[in-house]
Amino acid sequence: MANWTGIARTNYVFPGNLEEIEKVAKRFDLRVISEDERIGFVADTDDGGWPSNTYDEDLEDDVEFDVTTMLMPHIKEGEVLVVMEAGSEKARYASGYAKAYIRNGDVCRMVSVSLNDIFAKAAAEFAVDVSVITNASY
């Protein structure tokens, strides 16, 4: 059986507190990249995917990576951080999504799309039942 492998990265945004950003990035296997005065992130996880959790030795438990509470408070207010991830399990299937986050004050909002959204979108656009569109997998 093949393993899923992927790539995950973000766009570039203006940082707020770079020191705190670097702490979060290190904790969750993200590499901070920069372009001019902006920064972005590339996943350095074993499978290349965006990190979802890490083990906290002090708590002796897994800690979930919540972008809205752990990363966005340290990104400059009003910046839109876009996270993209895509990958595959050889030719069995392809997967991917994108999430966009924005923080205004203490409020952080998120929108997302998935590659699988194409099935419903195609069905609606082409006026066919979604059940007649086969999955792109085996």
PyMOL CGO cylinders between C-alpha atoms (Angstrom):
from pymol import cmd
from pymol.cgo import CYLINDER

trace = [
    CYLINDER, 0.00, 0.00, 0.00, 1.32, 3.43, -0.93, 0.3, 1, 1, 1, 1, 1, 1,
    CYLINDER, 1.32, 3.43, -0.93, 1.63, 6.34, 1.46, 0.3, 1, 1, 1, 1, 1, 1,
    CYLINDER, 1.63, 6.34, 1.46, 0.12, 9.77, 0.91, 0.3, 1, 1, 1, 1, 1, 1,
    CYLINDER, 0.12, 9.77, 0.91, 2.69, 12.42, 0.06, 0.3, 1, 1, 1, 1, 1, 1,
    CYLINDER, 2.69, 12.42, 0.06, 2.07, 16.05, -0.55, 0.3, 1, 1, 1, 1, 1, 1,
    CYLINDER, 2.07, 16.05, -0.55, 3.18, 19.63, -0.49, 0.3, 1, 1, 1, 1, 1, 1,
    CYLINDER, 3.18, 19.63, -0.49, 1.77, 22.42, 1.64, 0.3, 1, 1, 1, 1, 1, 1,
    CYLINDER, 1.77, 22.42, 1.64, 2.64, 26.09, 1.69, 0.3, 1, 1, 1, 1, 1, 1,
    CYLINDER, 2.64, 26.09, 1.69, 1.18, 29.54, 2.11, 0.3, 1, 1, 1, 1, 1, 1,
    CYLINDER, 1.18, 29.54, 2.11, 1.22, 32.86, 0.36, 0.3, 1, 1, 1, 1, 1, 1,
    CYLINDER, 1.22, 32.86, 0.36, 3.32, 35.72, 1.75, 0.3, 1, 1, 1, 1, 1, 1,
    CYLINDER, 3.32, 35.72, 1.75, 1.92, 38.04, 4.43, 0.3, 1, 1, 1, 1, 1, 1,
    CYLINDER, 1.92, 38.04, 4.43, 3.23, 40.82, 6.63, 0.3, 1, 1, 1, 1, 1, 1,
    CYLINDER, 3.23, 40.82, 6.63, 4.17, 39.47, 10.05, 0.3, 1, 1, 1, 1, 1, 1,
    CYLINDER, 4.17, 39.47, 10.05, 3.19, 41.08, 13.32, 0.3, 1, 1, 1, 1, 1, 1,
    CYLINDER, 3.19, 41.08, 13.32, 5.31, 39.36, 15.98, 0.3, 1, 1, 1, 1, 1, 1,
    CYLINDER, 5.31, 39.36, 15.98, 8.01, 37.47, 14.07, 0.3, 1, 1, 1, 1, 1, 1,
    CYLINDER, 8.01, 37.47, 14.07, 9.53, 35.96, 17.22, 0.3, 1, 1, 1, 1, 1, 1,
    CYLINDER, 9.53, 35.96, 17.22, 6.22, 34.32, 18.18, 0.3, 1, 1, 1, 1, 1, 1,
    CYLINDER, 6.22, 34.32, 18.18, 5.63, 33.22, 14.58, 0.3, 1, 1, 1, 1, 1, 1,
    CYLINDER, 5.63, 33.22, 14.58, 8.99, 31.45, 14.54, 0.3, 1, 1, 1, 1, 1, 1,
    CYLINDER, 8.99, 31.45, 14.54, 8.18, 29.66, 17.82, 0.3, 1, 1, 1, 1, 1, 1,
    CYLINDER, 8.18, 29.66, 17.82, 4.87, 28.37, 16.43, 0.3, 1, 1, 1, 1, 1, 1,
    CYLINDER, 4.87, 28.37, 16.43, 6.50, 27.41, 13.13, 0.3, 1, 1, 1, 1, 1, 1,
    CYLINDER, 6.50, 27.41, 13.13, 9.25, 25.41, 14.85, 0.3, 1, 1, 1, 1, 1, 1,
    CYLINDER, 9.25, 25.41, 14.85, 6.77, 23.65, 17.14, 0.3, 1, 1, 1, 1, 1, 1,
    CYLINDER, 6.77, 23.65, 17.14, 4.62, 22.49, 14.20, 0.3, 1, 1, 1, 1, 1, 1,
    CYLINDER, 4.62, 22.49, 14.20, 7.32, 21.70, 11.60, 0.3, 1, 1, 1, 1, 1, 1,
    CYLINDER, 7.32, 21.70, 11.60, 6.80, 24.75, 9.42, 0.3, 1, 1, 1, 1, 1, 1,
    CYLINDER, 6.80, 24.75, 9.42, 9.68, 26.46, 7.65, 0.3, 1, 1, 1, 1, 1, 1,
    CYLINDER, 9.68, 26.46, 7.65, 9.40, 30.25, 7.55, 0.3, 1, 1, 1, 1, 1, 1,
    CYLINDER, 9.40, 30.25, 7.55, 10.20, 31.66, 4.11, 0.3, 1, 1, 1, 1, 1, 1,
    CYLINDER, 10.20, 31.66, 4.11, 10.50, 35.32, 3.21, 0.3, 1, 1, 1, 1, 1, 1,
    CYLINDER, 10.50, 35.32, 3.21, 10.13, 37.64, 0.26, 0.3, 1, 1, 1, 1, 1, 1,
    CYLINDER, 10.13, 37.64, 0.26, 10.88, 41.31, 0.78, 0.3, 1, 1, 1, 1, 1, 1,
    CYLINDER, 10.88, 41.31, 0.78, 9.25, 42.15, 4.13, 0.3, 1, 1, 1, 1, 1, 1,
    CYLINDER, 9.25, 42.15, 4.13, 6.66, 39.41, 3.92, 0.3, 1, 1, 1, 1, 1, 1,
    CYLINDER, 6.66, 39.41, 3.92, 6.82, 35.86, 5.22, 0.3, 1, 1, 1, 1, 1, 1,
    CYLINDER, 6.82, 35.86, 5.22, 5.19, 32.58, 4.29, 0.3, 1, 1, 1, 1, 1, 1,
    CYLINDER, 5.19, 32.58, 4.29, 5.35, 28.99, 5.43, 0.3, 1, 1, 1, 1, 1, 1,
    CYLINDER, 5.35, 28.99, 5.43, 6.26, 25.64, 3.89, 0.3, 1, 1, 1, 1, 1, 1,
    CYLINDER, 6.26, 25.64, 3.89, 5.39, 22.40, 5.65, 0.3, 1, 1, 1, 1, 1, 1,
    CYLINDER, 5.39, 22.40, 5.65, 8.42, 20.37, 6.74, 0.3, 1, 1, 1, 1, 1, 1,
    CYLINDER, 8.42, 20.37, 6.74, 6.33, 17.44, 7.96, 0.3, 1, 1, 1, 1, 1, 1,
    CYLINDER, 6.33, 17.44, 7.96, 7.23, 13.82, 7.20, 0.3, 1, 1, 1, 1, 1, 1,
    CYLINDER, 7.23, 13.82, 7.20, 4.56, 13.49, 4.49, 0.3, 1, 1, 1, 1, 1, 1,
    CYLINDER, 4.56, 13.49, 4.49, 4.70, 17.09, 3.24, 0.3, 1, 1, 1, 1, 1, 1,
    CYLINDER, 4.70, 17.09, 3.24, 1.18, 17.90, 4.43, 0.3, 1, 1, 1, 1, 1, 1,
    CYLINDER, 1.18, 17.90, 4.43, 0.10, 20.88, 6.48, 0.3, 1, 1, 1, 1, 1, 1,
    CYLINDER, 0.10, 20.88, 6.48, 0.60, 20.03, 10.17, 0.3, 1, 1, 1, 1, 1, 1,
    CYLINDER, 0.60, 20.03, 10.17, -2.47, 19.16, 12.22, 0.3, 1, 1, 1, 1, 1, 1,
    CYLINDER, -2.47, 19.16, 12.22, -0.93, 18.44, 15.62, 0.3, 1, 1, 1, 1, 1, 1,
    CYLINDER, -0.93, 18.44, 15.62, 2.25, 17.88, 17.59, 0.3, 1, 1, 1, 1, 1, 1,
    CYLINDER, 2.25, 17.88, 17.59, 3.16, 16.04, 20.75, 0.3, 1, 1, 1, 1, 1, 1,
    CYLINDER, 3.16, 16.04, 20.75, 3.65, 18.28, 23.78, 0.3, 1, 1, 1, 1, 1, 1,
    CYLINDER, 3.65, 18.28, 23.78, 6.04, 16.65, 26.25, 0.3, 1, 1, 1, 1, 1, 1,
    CYLINDER, 6.04, 16.65, 26.25, 4.97, 18.93, 29.11, 0.3, 1, 1, 1, 1, 1, 1,
    CYLINDER, 4.97, 18.93, 29.11, 1.31, 17.98, 28.65, 0.3, 1, 1, 1, 1, 1, 1,
    CYLINDER, 1.31, 17.98, 28.65, 2.18, 14.41, 27.63, 0.3, 1, 1, 1, 1, 1, 1,
    CYLINDER, 2.18, 14.41, 27.63, -0.47, 14.69, 24.94, 0.3, 1, 1, 1, 1, 1, 1,
    CYLINDER, -0.47, 14.69, 24.94, -1.04, 15.80, 21.35, 0.3, 1, 1, 1, 1, 1, 1,
    CYLINDER, -1.04, 15.80, 21.35, -1.82, 19.47, 20.77, 0.3, 1, 1, 1, 1, 1, 1,
    CYLINDER, -1.82, 19.47, 20.77, -3.95, 20.40, 17.76, 0.3, 1, 1, 1, 1, 1, 1,
    CYLINDER, -3.95, 20.40, 17.76, -2.58, 23.10, 15.44, 0.3, 1, 1, 1, 1, 1, 1,
    CYLINDER, -2.58, 23.10, 15.44, -5.22, 25.81, 15.24, 0.3, 1, 1, 1, 1, 1, 1,
    CYLINDER, -5.22, 25.81, 15.24, -4.17, 28.47, 12.74, 0.3, 1, 1, 1, 1, 1, 1,
    CYLINDER, -4.17, 28.47, 12.74, -6.80, 30.91, 14.01, 0.3, 1, 1, 1, 1, 1, 1,
    CYLINDER, -6.80, 30.91, 14.01, -5.56, 30.93, 17.62, 0.3, 1, 1, 1, 1, 1, 1,
    CYLINDER, -5.56, 30.93, 17.62, -1.89, 29.97, 17.29, 0.3, 1, 1, 1, 1, 1, 1,
    CYLINDER, -1.89, 29.97, 17.29, -0.68, 31.71, 14.13, 0.3, 1, 1, 1, 1, 1, 1,
    CYLINDER, -0.68, 31.71, 14.13, -3.10, 34.45, 13.06, 0.3, 1, 1, 1, 1, 1, 1,
    CYLINDER, -3.10, 34.45, 13.06, -2.71, 36.54, 16.26, 0.3, 1, 1, 1, 1, 1, 1,
    CYLINDER, -2.71, 36.54, 16.26, 0.92, 37.06, 15.19, 0.3, 1, 1, 1, 1, 1, 1,
    CYLINDER, 0.92, 37.06, 15.19, 0.14, 37.98, 11.55, 0.3, 1, 1, 1, 1, 1, 1,
    CYLINDER, 0.14, 37.98, 11.55, -0.48, 41.66, 10.85, 0.3, 1, 1, 1, 1, 1, 1,
    CYLINDER, -0.48, 41.66, 10.85, -4.16, 42.53, 11.16, 0.3, 1, 1, 1, 1, 1, 1,
    CYLINDER, -4.16, 42.53, 11.16, -6.04, 42.57, 7.85, 0.3, 1, 1, 1, 1, 1, 1,
    CYLINDER, -6.04, 42.57, 7.85, -3.56, 40.27, 6.08, 0.3, 1, 1, 1, 1, 1, 1,
    CYLINDER, -3.56, 40.27, 6.08, -5.06, 37.25, 4.30, 0.3, 1, 1, 1, 1, 1, 1,
    CYLINDER, -5.06, 37.25, 4.30, -3.09, 34.06, 4.90, 0.3, 1, 1, 1, 1, 1, 1,
    CYLINDER, -3.09, 34.06, 4.90, -3.80, 31.38, 2.27, 0.3, 1, 1, 1, 1, 1, 1,
    CYLINDER, -3.80, 31.38, 2.27, -2.81, 27.78, 3.07, 0.3, 1, 1, 1, 1, 1, 1,
    CYLINDER, -2.81, 27.78, 3.07, -2.68, 25.35, 0.13, 0.3, 1, 1, 1, 1, 1, 1,
    CYLINDER, -2.68, 25.35, 0.13, -2.11, 21.61, 0.33, 0.3, 1, 1, 1, 1, 1, 1,
    CYLINDER, -2.11, 21.61, 0.33, -2.13, 19.00, -2.43, 0.3, 1, 1, 1, 1, 1, 1,
    CYLINDER, -2.13, 19.00, -2.43, -0.99, 15.43, -2.56, 0.3, 1, 1, 1, 1, 1, 1,
    CYLINDER, -0.99, 15.43, -2.56, -1.65, 11.91, -3.70, 0.3, 1, 1, 1, 1, 1, 1,
    CYLINDER, -1.65, 11.91, -3.70, -1.37, 8.27, -2.84, 0.3, 1, 1, 1, 1, 1, 1,
    CYLINDER, -1.37, 8.27, -2.84, 0.45, 7.34, -6.04, 0.3, 1, 1, 1, 1, 1, 1,
    CYLINDER, 0.45, 7.34, -6.04, -2.27, 7.21, -8.76, 0.3, 1, 1, 1, 1, 1, 1,
    CYLINDER, -2.27, 7.21, -8.76, -5.00, 5.99, -6.39, 0.3, 1, 1, 1, 1, 1, 1,
    CYLINDER, -5.00, 5.99, -6.39, -6.34, 9.48, -5.74, 0.3, 1, 1, 1, 1, 1, 1,
    CYLINDER, -6.34, 9.48, -5.74, -5.38, 13.14, -5.65, 0.3, 1, 1, 1, 1, 1, 1,
    CYLINDER, -5.38, 13.14, -5.65, -6.44, 15.43, -2.83, 0.3, 1, 1, 1, 1, 1, 1,
    CYLINDER, -6.44, 15.43, -2.83, -6.12, 19.06, -2.07, 0.3, 1, 1, 1, 1, 1, 1,
    CYLINDER, -6.12, 19.06, -2.07, -7.62, 22.07, -0.41, 0.3, 1, 1, 1, 1, 1, 1,
    CYLINDER, -7.62, 22.07, -0.41, -7.05, 25.73, 0.23, 0.3, 1, 1, 1, 1, 1, 1,
    CYLINDER, -7.05, 25.73, 0.23, -8.00, 27.75, 3.29, 0.3, 1, 1, 1, 1, 1, 1,
    CYLINDER, -8.00, 27.75, 3.29, -7.85, 31.51, 3.66, 0.3, 1, 1, 1, 1, 1, 1,
    CYLINDER, -7.85, 31.51, 3.66, -7.72, 33.28, 7.03, 0.3, 1, 1, 1, 1, 1, 1,
    CYLINDER, -7.72, 33.28, 7.03, -8.11, 36.92, 8.00, 0.3, 1, 1, 1, 1, 1, 1,
    CYLINDER, -8.11, 36.92, 8.00, -7.94, 38.54, 11.42, 0.3, 1, 1, 1, 1, 1, 1,
    CYLINDER, -7.94, 38.54, 11.42, -9.63, 41.79, 12.33, 0.3, 1, 1, 1, 1, 1, 1,
    CYLINDER, -9.63, 41.79, 12.33, -9.07, 42.54, 16.00, 0.3, 1, 1, 1, 1, 1, 1,
    CYLINDER, -9.07, 42.54, 16.00, -9.89, 39.44, 18.03, 0.3, 1, 1, 1, 1, 1, 1,
    CYLINDER, -9.89, 39.44, 18.03, -12.05, 37.98, 15.26, 0.3, 1, 1, 1, 1, 1, 1,
    CYLINDER, -12.05, 37.98, 15.26, -10.49, 35.50, 12.85, 0.3, 1, 1, 1, 1, 1, 1,
    CYLINDER, -10.49, 35.50, 12.85, -12.46, 34.17, 9.89, 0.3, 1, 1, 1, 1, 1, 1,
    CYLINDER, -12.46, 34.17, 9.89, -11.73, 31.31, 7.50, 0.3, 1, 1, 1, 1, 1, 1,
    CYLINDER, -11.73, 31.31, 7.50, -13.04, 30.14, 4.13, 0.3, 1, 1, 1, 1, 1, 1,
    CYLINDER, -13.04, 30.14, 4.13, -12.05, 26.94, 2.35, 0.3, 1, 1, 1, 1, 1, 1,
    CYLINDER, -12.05, 26.94, 2.35, -12.34, 24.98, -0.88, 0.3, 1, 1, 1, 1, 1, 1,
    CYLINDER, -12.34, 24.98, -0.88, -11.49, 21.38, -1.69, 0.3, 1, 1, 1, 1, 1, 1,
    CYLINDER, -11.49, 21.38, -1.69, -10.56, 19.71, -4.96, 0.3, 1, 1, 1, 1, 1, 1,
    CYLINDER, -10.56, 19.71, -4.96, -13.63, 17.52, -4.38, 0.3, 1, 1, 1, 1, 1, 1,
    CYLINDER, -13.63, 17.52, -4.38, -15.82, 20.64, -4.65, 0.3, 1, 1, 1, 1, 1, 1,
    CYLINDER, -15.82, 20.64, -4.65, -15.45, 20.31, -8.42, 0.3, 1, 1, 1, 1, 1, 1,
    CYLINDER, -15.45, 20.31, -8.42, -18.00, 17.48, -8.59, 0.3, 1, 1, 1, 1, 1, 1,
    CYLINDER, -18.00, 17.48, -8.59, -20.91, 19.56, -7.26, 0.3, 1, 1, 1, 1, 1, 1,
    CYLINDER, -20.91, 19.56, -7.26, -19.74, 22.62, -9.20, 0.3, 1, 1, 1, 1, 1, 1,
    CYLINDER, -19.74, 22.62, -9.20, -19.59, 20.67, -12.47, 0.3, 1, 1, 1, 1, 1, 1,
    CYLINDER, -19.59, 20.67, -12.47, -22.99, 19.08, -11.85, 0.3, 1, 1, 1, 1, 1, 1,
    CYLINDER, -22.99, 19.08, -11.85, -24.57, 22.47, -11.27, 0.3, 1, 1, 1, 1, 1, 1,
    CYLINDER, -24.57, 22.47, -11.27, -22.81, 24.19, -14.19, 0.3, 1, 1, 1, 1, 1, 1,
    CYLINDER, -22.81, 24.19, -14.19, -23.50, 21.39, -16.69, 0.3, 1, 1, 1, 1, 1, 1,
    CYLINDER, -23.50, 21.39, -16.69, -27.02, 20.58, -15.41, 0.3, 1, 1, 1, 1, 1, 1,
    CYLINDER, -27.02, 20.58, -15.41, -26.28, 16.92, -14.72, 0.3, 1, 1, 1, 1, 1, 1,
    CYLINDER, -26.28, 16.92, -14.72, -26.87, 14.84, -11.61, 0.3, 1, 1, 1, 1, 1, 1,
    CYLINDER, -26.87, 14.84, -11.61, -23.73, 14.68, -9.48, 0.3, 1, 1, 1, 1, 1, 1,
    CYLINDER, -23.73, 14.68, -9.48, -24.17, 10.90, -9.20, 0.3, 1, 1, 1, 1, 1, 1,
    CYLINDER, -24.17, 10.90, -9.20, -23.30, 10.44, -12.90, 0.3, 1, 1, 1, 1, 1, 1,
    CYLINDER, -23.30, 10.44, -12.90, -19.85, 11.97, -12.39, 0.3, 1, 1, 1, 1, 1, 1,
    CYLINDER, -19.85, 11.97, -12.39, -17.42, 9.29, -11.31, 0.3, 1, 1, 1, 1, 1, 1,
    CYLINDER, -17.42, 9.29, -11.31, -14.77, 9.87, -8.65, 0.3, 1, 1, 1, 1, 1, 1,
    CYLINDER, -14.77, 9.87, -8.65, -11.22, 10.58, -9.77, 0.3, 1, 1, 1, 1, 1, 1,
    CYLINDER, -11.22, 10.58, -9.77, -9.87, 7.57, -7.88, 0.3, 1, 1, 1, 1, 1, 1,
    CYLINDER, -9.87, 7.57, -7.88, -9.77, 3.80, -7.88, 0.3, 1, 1, 1, 1, 1, 1,
]
cmd.load_cgo(trace, "trace")
